Amino acid sequence: MNKFEQHIQGNKPVLVDFYADWCGPCKMMAPSIVDVKQKIGERAIVLKMDIDKNPAYASRYNIQSIPTLIIFRKGEILWRQMGVVPAATILKQLESFC
Protein backbone atom coordinates (compact mmCIF):
# COMPACT_ATOMS: atom_id res chain seq x y z
CA MET A 1 0.00 0.00 0.00
CA ASN A 2 1.45 3.37 -0.97
CA LYS A 3 1.56 6.49 1.22
CA PHE A 4 -1.57 7.99 -0.35
CA GLU A 5 -3.57 4.83 0.36
CA GLN A 6 -2.21 4.69 3.92
CA HIS A 7 -3.30 8.27 4.55
CA ILE A 8 -6.84 7.96 3.19
CA GLN A 9 -7.37 4.66 5.04
CA GLY A 10 -6.31 6.21 8.36
CA ASN A 11 -8.33 7.63 11.25
CA LYS A 12 -7.45 11.27 10.56
CA PRO A 13 -9.48 13.14 7.98
CA VAL A 14 -7.51 13.74 4.77
CA LEU A 15 -8.21 16.65 2.43
CA VAL A 16 -7.04 15.89 -1.11
CA ASP A 17 -6.79 18.70 -3.64
CA PHE A 18 -6.96 17.18 -7.14
CA TYR A 19 -5.32 19.73 -9.44
CA ALA A 20 -3.10 20.30 -12.49
CA ASP A 21 -0.25 22.77 -12.97
CA TRP A 22 -1.90 24.29 -16.06
CA CYS A 23 -5.25 24.93 -14.30
CA GLY A 24 -5.96 28.61 -13.51
CA PRO A 25 -8.63 27.96 -10.84
CA CYS A 26 -6.25 25.43 -9.23
CA LYS A 27 -3.63 28.14 -8.94
CA MET A 28 -6.24 30.39 -7.31
CA MET A 29 -6.94 27.62 -4.76
CA ALA A 30 -3.29 27.06 -3.81
CA PRO A 31 -3.10 29.82 -1.14
CA SER A 32 -6.37 28.60 0.39
CA ILE A 33 -5.02 25.06 0.65
CA VAL A 34 -1.85 26.34 2.35
CA ASP A 35 -4.01 28.39 4.75
CA VAL A 36 -6.18 25.37 5.60
CA LYS A 37 -3.10 23.22 6.18
CA GLN A 38 -1.62 25.79 8.57
CA LYS A 39 -4.86 26.24 10.50
CA ILE A 40 -5.82 22.56 10.79
CA GLY A 41 -2.34 21.55 11.98
CA GLU A 42 -1.93 17.95 13.08
CA ARG A 43 -5.67 17.30 13.35
CA ALA A 44 -5.93 16.40 9.67
CA ILE A 45 -3.75 15.68 6.65
CA VAL A 46 -3.76 17.92 3.57
CA LEU A 47 -2.48 16.49 0.28
CA LYS A 48 -2.28 17.67 -3.31
CA MET A 49 -2.75 15.18 -6.17
CA ASP A 50 -1.62 16.21 -9.65
CA ILE A 51 -4.09 14.50 -12.00
CA ASP A 52 -1.64 14.60 -14.92
CA LYS A 53 0.97 12.67 -12.92
CA ASN A 54 -1.62 10.38 -11.29
CA PRO A 55 -4.30 9.65 -13.92
CA ALA A 56 -5.29 6.37 -12.24
CA TYR A 57 -6.42 8.24 -9.12
CA ALA A 58 -8.23 10.85 -11.22
CA SER A 59 -10.11 8.02 -12.90
CA ARG A 60 -10.70 6.08 -9.69
CA TYR A 61 -12.32 9.09 -8.00
CA ASN A 62 -14.12 10.23 -11.15
CA ILE A 63 -12.47 13.64 -11.28
CA GLN A 64 -14.36 15.42 -14.06
CA SER A 65 -13.19 18.97 -13.43
CA ILE A 66 -10.48 20.59 -11.37
CA PRO A 67 -9.93 21.69 -8.79
CA THR A 68 -11.83 18.96 -6.97
CA LEU A 69 -11.50 18.66 -3.21
CA ILE A 70 -12.29 15.42 -1.40
CA ILE A 71 -12.15 14.67 2.32
CA PHE A 72 -11.48 11.02 3.15
CA ARG A 73 -11.37 9.10 6.42
CA LYS A 74 -11.02 5.34 6.80
CA GLY A 75 -11.17 5.03 3.02
CA GLU A 76 -14.56 6.69 2.74
CA ILE A 77 -15.39 9.93 0.99
CA LEU A 78 -16.94 12.25 3.57
CA TRP A 79 -17.15 15.43 1.46
CA ARG A 80 -16.53 16.40 -2.15
CA GLN A 81 -16.57 19.79 -3.86
CA MET A 82 -15.56 20.96 -7.32
CA GLY A 83 -14.35 24.43 -8.22
CA VAL A 84 -12.85 27.24 -6.21
CA VAL A 85 -13.89 27.01 -2.56
CA PRO A 86 -13.12 29.59 0.15
CA ALA A 87 -10.59 28.47 2.77
CA ALA A 88 -13.15 29.08 5.55
CA THR A 89 -15.60 26.64 3.92
CA ILE A 90 -12.93 23.97 3.53
CA LEU A 91 -11.74 24.44 7.10
CA LYS A 92 -15.28 24.22 8.48
CA GLN A 93 -15.90 20.97 6.62
CA LEU A 94 -12.55 19.50 7.63
CA GLU A 95 -12.98 20.46 11.28
CA SER A 96 -16.40 18.80 11.36
CA PHE A 97 -14.66 15.47 10.75
CA CYS A 98 -11.80 15.94 13.27
DSSP file (Angstrom, degrees, kcal/mol; ACC not computed):
  #  RESIDUE AA STRUCTURE BP1 BP2  ACC     N-H-->O    O-->H-N    N-H-->O    O-->H-N    TCO  KAPPA ALPHA  PHI   PSI    X-CA   Y-CA   Z-CA
    1    1 A M              0   0    0      0, 0.0     2,-0.0     0, 0.0     0, 0.0   0.000 360.0 360.0 360.0 129.8    0.0    0.0    0.0
    2    2 A N     >  -     0   0    0      1,-0.1     4,-2.4     4,-0.0     5,-0.2  -0.246 360.0 -97.3 -80.9 173.9    1.5    3.4   -1.0
    3    3 A K  H  > S+     0   0    0      1,-0.2     4,-2.7     2,-0.2     5,-0.2   0.889 122.3  53.9 -58.7 -43.5    1.6    6.5    1.2
    4    4 A F  H  > S+     0   0    0      1,-0.2     4,-2.5     2,-0.2     5,-0.2   0.944 110.7  46.2 -57.6 -48.7   -1.6    8.0   -0.3
    5    5 A E  H  > S+     0   0    0      1,-0.2     4,-1.6     2,-0.2    -1,-0.2   0.895 111.1  52.9 -61.7 -40.7   -3.6    4.8    0.4
    6    6 A Q  H  X S+     0   0    0     -4,-2.4     4,-0.6     1,-0.2    -1,-0.2   0.925 110.7  48.0 -60.5 -44.3   -2.2    4.7    3.9
    7    7 A H  H >< S+     0   0    0     -4,-2.7     3,-1.4     1,-0.2    67,-0.3   0.957 112.7  45.2 -62.6 -51.3   -3.3    8.3    4.6
    8    8 A I  H 3< S+     0   0    0     -4,-2.5    67,-3.6     1,-0.3    68,-0.2   0.720 112.4  52.9 -71.4 -17.9   -6.8    8.0    3.2
    9    9 A Q  H 3< S+     0   0    0     -4,-1.6    -1,-0.3    65,-0.3    -2,-0.2   0.550  95.7  97.3 -87.1  -8.2   -7.4    4.7    5.0
   10   10 A G  S << S-     0   0    0     -3,-1.4    64,-2.5    -4,-0.6    65,-0.2  -0.045  86.5-107.9 -78.5 179.9   -6.3    6.2    8.4
   11   11 A N  S    S+     0   0    0     62,-0.2    -1,-0.1    63,-0.1    -4,-0.1   0.715  93.6  83.7 -81.0 -23.5   -8.3    7.6   11.2
   12   12 A K  S    S-     0   0    0     -5,-0.1    62,-0.3     1,-0.1    32,-0.2  -0.563  90.3-107.3 -79.5 144.3   -7.5   11.3   10.6
   13   13 A P        -     0   0    0      0, 0.0    32,-2.4     0, 0.0     2,-0.5  -0.468  34.2-153.2 -66.5 145.3   -9.5   13.1    8.0
   14   14 A V  E     -aB  45  72A   0     58,-2.8    58,-2.7    30,-0.2     2,-0.6  -0.980   5.8-155.8-127.0 119.0   -7.5   13.7    4.8
   15   15 A L  E     -aB  46  71A   0     30,-3.0    32,-3.3    -2,-0.5     2,-0.5  -0.840  13.5-166.5 -91.2 124.0   -8.2   16.6    2.4
   16   16 A V  E     -aB  47  70A   0     54,-3.1    54,-2.1    -2,-0.6     2,-0.8  -0.962   8.7-157.5-115.5 124.7   -7.0   15.9   -1.1
   17   17 A D  E     -aB  48  69A   0     30,-2.7    32,-3.0    -2,-0.5     2,-0.6  -0.886   8.5-157.3 -99.4 105.8   -6.8   18.7   -3.6
   18   18 A F  E     +aB  49  68A   0     50,-3.0    50,-1.7    -2,-0.8     2,-0.2  -0.772  35.7 142.9 -84.9 121.2   -7.0   17.2   -7.1
   19   19 A Y  E     -a   50   0A   0     30,-2.3    32,-2.9    -2,-0.6    33,-0.4  -0.822  41.9-135.9-146.8 177.5   -5.3   19.7   -9.4
   20   20 A A    >   -     0   0    0     -2,-0.2     3,-1.4    30,-0.2     6,-0.1  -0.983  25.4-123.9-143.0 149.5   -3.1   20.3  -12.5
   21   21 A D  T 3  S+     0   0    0     -2,-0.3    -1,-0.1     1,-0.3     6,-0.1   0.801 111.4  52.4 -61.7 -30.2   -0.3   22.8  -13.0
   22   22 A W  T 3  S+     0   0    0      4,-0.0     2,-0.6    -3,-0.0    -1,-0.3   0.491  84.7 107.2 -85.2  -3.7   -1.9   24.3  -16.1
   23   23 A C    <>  -     0   0    0     -3,-1.4     4,-1.8     1,-0.2     5,-0.1  -0.672  53.9-160.8 -86.8 115.7   -5.2   24.9  -14.3
   24   24 A G  H  > S+     0   0    0     -2,-0.6     4,-1.8     1,-0.2     3,-0.2   0.939  92.8  48.2 -59.6 -51.9   -6.0   28.6  -13.5
   25   25 A P  H  > S+     0   0    0      0, 0.0     4,-1.5     0, 0.0    -1,-0.2   0.845 108.7  56.5 -59.6 -31.8   -8.6   28.0  -10.8
   26   26 A C  H  > S+     0   0    0      1,-0.2     4,-1.2     2,-0.2    -2,-0.2   0.903 105.4  50.5 -64.6 -40.2   -6.3   25.4   -9.2
   27   27 A K  H  < S+     0   0    0     -4,-1.8    -1,-0.2     1,-0.2     3,-0.2   0.863 107.7  53.5 -64.9 -35.2   -3.6   28.1   -8.9
   28   28 A M  H  < S+     0   0    0     -4,-1.8     4,-0.4     1,-0.2    -1,-0.2   0.836 108.9  50.4 -65.5 -32.5   -6.2   30.4   -7.3
   29   29 A M  H >X S+     0   0    0     -4,-1.5     4,-2.2     1,-0.2     3,-0.6   0.736  87.6  85.6 -77.0 -23.9   -6.9   27.6   -4.8
   30   30 A A  H 3X S+     0   0    0     -4,-1.2     4,-2.1     1,-0.3     5,-0.2   0.868  89.1  47.3 -52.3 -48.0   -3.3   27.1   -3.8
   31   31 A P  H 3> S+     0   0    0      0, 0.0     4,-2.3     0, 0.0    -1,-0.3   0.875 111.5  52.7 -63.0 -34.0   -3.1   29.8   -1.1
   32   32 A S  H <> S+     0   0    0     -3,-0.6     4,-2.6    -4,-0.4    -2,-0.2   0.897 108.2  50.1 -65.9 -39.4   -6.4   28.6    0.4
   33   33 A I  H  X S+     0   0    0     -4,-2.2     4,-2.5     2,-0.2    -1,-0.2   0.909 111.0  49.0 -65.5 -41.6   -5.0   25.1    0.7
   34   34 A V  H  X S+     0   0    0     -4,-2.1     4,-2.2    -5,-0.2    -2,-0.2   0.917 111.6  50.3 -61.8 -43.5   -1.9   26.3    2.3
   35   35 A D  H  X S+     0   0    0     -4,-2.3     4,-2.3     2,-0.2    -2,-0.2   0.918 110.9  48.2 -61.1 -45.8   -4.0   28.4    4.8
   36   36 A V  H  X S+     0   0    0     -4,-2.6     4,-2.7     1,-0.2     5,-0.3   0.921 110.3  52.1 -61.4 -44.4   -6.2   25.4    5.6
   37   37 A K  H  X S+     0   0    0     -4,-2.5     4,-1.4     1,-0.2    -1,-0.2   0.904 111.4  46.7 -60.3 -42.1   -3.1   23.2    6.2
   38   38 A Q  H  < S+     0   0    0     -4,-2.2    -1,-0.2     1,-0.2    -2,-0.2   0.902 116.3  44.2 -66.4 -41.1   -1.6   25.8    8.6
   39   39 A K  H  < S+     0   0    0     -4,-2.3    -2,-0.2     1,-0.2    -1,-0.2   0.840 113.4  48.2 -76.3 -33.2   -4.9   26.2   10.5
   40   40 A I  H >< S+     0   0    0     -4,-2.7     3,-1.7    -5,-0.2    -1,-0.2   0.765  84.3 173.2 -80.9 -24.2   -5.8   22.6   10.8
   41   41 A G  G ><  -     0   0    0     -4,-1.4     3,-0.7    -5,-0.3    -1,-0.2  -0.253  63.9 -15.3  59.3-134.3   -2.3   21.6   12.0
   42   42 A E  G 3  S+     0   0    0      1,-0.2    -1,-0.2     3,-0.1    -2,-0.1   0.466 117.2  86.1 -84.8  -2.8   -1.9   18.0   13.1
   43   43 A R  G <  S+     0   0    0     -3,-1.7     2,-0.3   -31,-0.1    -1,-0.2   0.726 102.7  10.4 -73.0 -19.9   -5.7   17.3   13.4
   44   44 A A  S <  S-     0   0    0     -3,-0.7     2,-0.4    -4,-0.2   -30,-0.2  -0.943  74.4-115.9-149.9 168.2   -5.9   16.4    9.7
   45   45 A I  E     -a   14   0A   0    -32,-2.4   -30,-3.0    -2,-0.3     2,-0.5  -0.909  20.7-159.7-110.9 137.8   -3.8   15.7    6.6
   46   46 A V  E     +a   15   0A   0     -2,-0.4     2,-0.3   -32,-0.2   -30,-0.2  -0.979  16.9 174.5-121.0 122.6   -3.8   17.9    3.6
   47   47 A L  E     -a   16   0A   0    -32,-3.3   -30,-2.7    -2,-0.5     2,-0.4  -0.906  23.0-144.6-126.8 153.1   -2.5   16.5    0.3
   48   48 A K  E     -a   17   0A   0     -2,-0.3     2,-0.5   -32,-0.2   -30,-0.2  -0.963  12.5-163.8-115.1 137.0   -2.3   17.7   -3.3
   49   49 A M  E     -a   18   0A   0    -32,-3.0   -30,-2.3    -2,-0.4     2,-0.6  -0.949  11.6-146.9-125.7 110.4   -2.7   15.2   -6.2
   50   50 A D  E  >  -a   19   0A   0     -2,-0.5     4,-1.3   -32,-0.2     3,-0.4  -0.651   7.2-156.8 -75.4 115.2   -1.6   16.2   -9.7
   51   51 A I  T  4 S+     0   0    0    -32,-2.9     7,-0.2    -2,-0.6    -1,-0.2   0.780  90.3  57.2 -69.3 -25.3   -4.1   14.5  -12.0
   52   52 A D  T  4 S+     0   0    0    -33,-0.4    -1,-0.2     1,-0.2   -32,-0.1   0.844 113.7  38.6 -72.0 -32.6   -1.6   14.6  -14.9
   53   53 A K  T  4 S+     0   0    0     -3,-0.4    -2,-0.2     1,-0.2    -1,-0.2   0.627 126.9  37.0 -89.1 -15.5    1.0   12.7  -12.9
   54   54 A N    >X  +     0   0    0     -4,-1.3     4,-1.7     1,-0.1     3,-0.7  -0.451  64.0 155.2-134.4  60.1   -1.6   10.4  -11.3
   55   55 A P  H 3> S+     0   0    0      0, 0.0     4,-2.3     0, 0.0     5,-0.2   0.785  71.4  63.3 -63.1 -26.6   -4.3    9.6  -13.9
   56   56 A A  H 3> S+     0   0    0      1,-0.2     4,-2.7     2,-0.2     5,-0.1   0.903 105.7  44.8 -64.9 -39.6   -5.3    6.4  -12.2
   57   57 A Y  H <> S+     0   0    0     -3,-0.7     4,-2.3     2,-0.2    -1,-0.2   0.881 110.4  54.4 -70.8 -37.2   -6.4    8.2   -9.1
   58   58 A A  H  <>S+     0   0    0     -4,-1.7     5,-2.9    -7,-0.2    -2,-0.2   0.912 114.3  42.0 -60.6 -41.3   -8.2   10.8  -11.2
   59   59 A S  H ><5S+     0   0    0     -4,-2.3     3,-1.6     3,-0.2    -2,-0.2   0.925 111.5  54.6 -69.8 -45.6  -10.1    8.0  -12.9
   60   60 A R  H 3<5S+     0   0    0     -4,-2.7    -2,-0.2     1,-0.3    -1,-0.2   0.865 115.8  38.2 -57.4 -39.0  -10.7    6.1   -9.7
   61   61 A Y  T 3<5S-     0   0    0     -4,-2.3    -1,-0.3    -5,-0.1    -2,-0.2   0.197 110.8-120.3-101.7  15.8  -12.3    9.1   -8.0
   62   62 A N  T < 5 -     0   0    0     -3,-1.6     2,-0.9     1,-0.2    -3,-0.2   0.888  36.8-172.0  51.7  50.3  -14.1   10.2  -11.2
   63   63 A I      < +     0   0    0     -5,-2.9    -1,-0.2     1,-0.2     3,-0.1  -0.659  14.9 166.5 -77.4 109.1  -12.5   13.6  -11.3
   64   64 A Q        +     0   0    0     -2,-0.9     2,-0.3     1,-0.3    -1,-0.2   0.738  64.3  13.0 -97.2 -29.3  -14.4   15.4  -14.1
   65   65 A S  S    S-     0   0    0     18,-0.0    -1,-0.3     2,-0.0    18,-0.1  -0.980  86.6 -90.1-145.6 157.1  -13.2   19.0  -13.4
   66   66 A I  S    S+     0   0    0     -2,-0.3   -40,-0.2     1,-0.1   -47,-0.1  -0.931  93.0  40.9-127.3 151.4  -10.5   20.6  -11.4
   67   67 A P  S    S+     0   0    0      0, 0.0    16,-3.0     0, 0.0     2,-0.4   0.497  72.3 168.7 -72.5 148.3   -9.9   21.7   -8.8
   68   68 A T  E     -BC  18  82A   0    -50,-1.7   -50,-3.0    14,-0.2     2,-0.4  -1.000  17.0-158.7-125.4 130.0  -11.8   19.0   -7.0
   69   69 A L  E     -BC  17  81A   0     12,-3.4    12,-2.5    -2,-0.4     2,-0.4  -0.914  11.0-179.0-109.8 133.7  -11.5   18.7   -3.2
   70   70 A I  E     -BC  16  80A   0    -54,-2.1   -54,-3.1    -2,-0.4     2,-0.5  -0.999  16.3-152.2-132.7 135.2  -12.3   15.4   -1.4
   71   71 A I  E     -BC  15  79A   0      8,-2.7     7,-3.4    -2,-0.4     8,-1.2  -0.937  21.5-174.9-105.2 124.4  -12.2   14.7    2.3
   72   72 A F  E     +BC  14  77A   0    -58,-2.7   -58,-2.8    -2,-0.5     2,-0.3  -0.804  13.6 172.9-112.1 154.9  -11.5   11.0    3.1
   73   73 A R  E >  S- C   0  76A   0      3,-1.7     3,-2.0    -2,-0.3   -62,-0.2  -0.847  76.0  -3.9-158.1 133.3  -11.4    9.1    6.4
   74   74 A K  T 3  S-     0   0    0    -64,-2.5   -65,-0.3   -62,-0.3   -63,-0.1   0.834 129.9 -58.5  53.1  36.2  -11.0    5.3    6.8
   75   75 A G  T 3  S+     0   0    0    -67,-3.6     2,-0.3     1,-0.2    -1,-0.3   0.402 112.7 116.9  81.0  -3.4  -11.2    5.0    3.0
   76   76 A E  E <   -C   73   0A   0     -3,-2.0    -3,-1.7   -68,-0.2     2,-0.6  -0.750  68.2-121.9-101.6 145.7  -14.6    6.7    2.7
   77   77 A I  E     +C   72   0A   0     -2,-0.3    -5,-0.2    -5,-0.2     3,-0.1  -0.761  31.8 173.0 -83.2 120.5  -15.4    9.9    1.0
   78   78 A L  E     +     0   0A   0     -7,-3.4     2,-0.3    -2,-0.6    -6,-0.2   0.721  66.2   6.4 -98.1 -27.6  -16.9   12.3    3.6
   79   79 A W  E     -C   71   0A   0     -8,-1.2    -8,-2.7     2,-0.0    -1,-0.4  -0.984  59.3-174.0-158.4 144.7  -17.2   15.4    1.5
   80   80 A R  E     +C   70   0A   0     -2,-0.3     2,-0.3   -10,-0.2   -10,-0.2  -0.992   7.2 171.1-146.9 135.1  -16.5   16.4   -2.1
   81   81 A Q  E     -C   69   0A   0    -12,-2.5   -12,-3.4    -2,-0.3     2,-0.3  -0.990  16.1-151.9-147.9 135.8  -16.6   19.8   -3.9
   82   82 A M  E     +C   68   0A   0     -2,-0.3   -14,-0.2   -14,-0.2   -16,-0.1  -0.778  58.0  20.7-104.1 152.6  -15.6   21.0   -7.3
   83   83 A G  S    S-     0   0    0    -16,-3.0     2,-0.4    -2,-0.3   -14,-0.1  -0.266 106.1 -24.9  90.8-175.9  -14.3   24.4   -8.2
   84   84 A V        -     0   0    0    -18,-0.1    -2,-0.1    -2,-0.1   -58,-0.1  -0.594  63.4-174.2 -76.6 127.4  -12.8   27.2   -6.2
   85   85 A V        -     0   0    0     -2,-0.4    -2,-0.1    -4,-0.1   -53,-0.0  -0.979  28.0-109.8-126.1 133.8  -13.9   27.0   -2.6
   86   86 A P    >>  -     0   0    0      0, 0.0     4,-2.0     0, 0.0     3,-0.5  -0.307  25.8-122.3 -61.8 146.1  -13.1   29.6    0.1
   87   87 A A  H 3> S+     0   0    0      1,-0.2     4,-2.9     2,-0.2     5,-0.2   0.871 111.8  58.0 -55.8 -39.7  -10.6   28.5    2.8
   88   88 A A  H 3> S+     0   0    0      1,-0.2     4,-2.2     2,-0.2    -1,-0.2   0.877 106.1  48.7 -61.5 -37.8  -13.1   29.1    5.5
   89   89 A T  H <> S+     0   0    0     -3,-0.5     4,-2.2     2,-0.2    -1,-0.2   0.920 113.0  46.8 -67.2 -44.4  -15.6   26.6    3.9
   90   90 A I  H  X S+     0   0    0     -4,-2.0     4,-2.9     1,-0.2    -2,-0.2   0.934 113.1  49.3 -62.3 -46.3  -12.9   24.0    3.5
   91   91 A L  H  X S+     0   0    0     -4,-2.9     4,-3.0     1,-0.2     5,-0.2   0.897 109.5  51.6 -61.2 -42.7  -11.7   24.4    7.1
   92   92 A K  H  X S+     0   0    0     -4,-2.2     4,-1.4    -5,-0.2    -1,-0.2   0.921 113.0  45.1 -61.6 -44.9  -15.3   24.2    8.5
   93   93 A Q  H  X S+     0   0    0     -4,-2.2     4,-0.6     2,-0.2    -2,-0.2   0.940 114.8  47.6 -63.6 -47.0  -15.9   21.0    6.6
   94   94 A L  H >< S+     0   0    0     -4,-2.9     3,-1.3     1,-0.2     4,-0.3   0.914 110.4  51.6 -62.5 -44.0  -12.6   19.5    7.6
   95   95 A E  H >< S+     0   0    0     -4,-3.0     3,-1.2     1,-0.3    -1,-0.2   0.816  99.6  64.8 -63.7 -29.9  -13.0   20.5   11.3
   96   96 A S  H 3< S+     0   0    0     -4,-1.4    -1,-0.3     1,-0.3    -2,-0.2   0.719 106.1  44.6 -66.6 -18.4  -16.4   18.8   11.4
   97   97 A F  T <<        0   0    0     -3,-1.3    -1,-0.3    -4,-0.6    -2,-0.2   0.416 360.0 360.0-104.3   0.3  -14.7   15.5   10.8
   98   98 A C    <         0   0    0     -3,-1.2    -1,-0.2    -4,-0.3    -2,-0.1   0.465 360.0 360.0 -81.1 360.0  -11.8   15.9   13.3
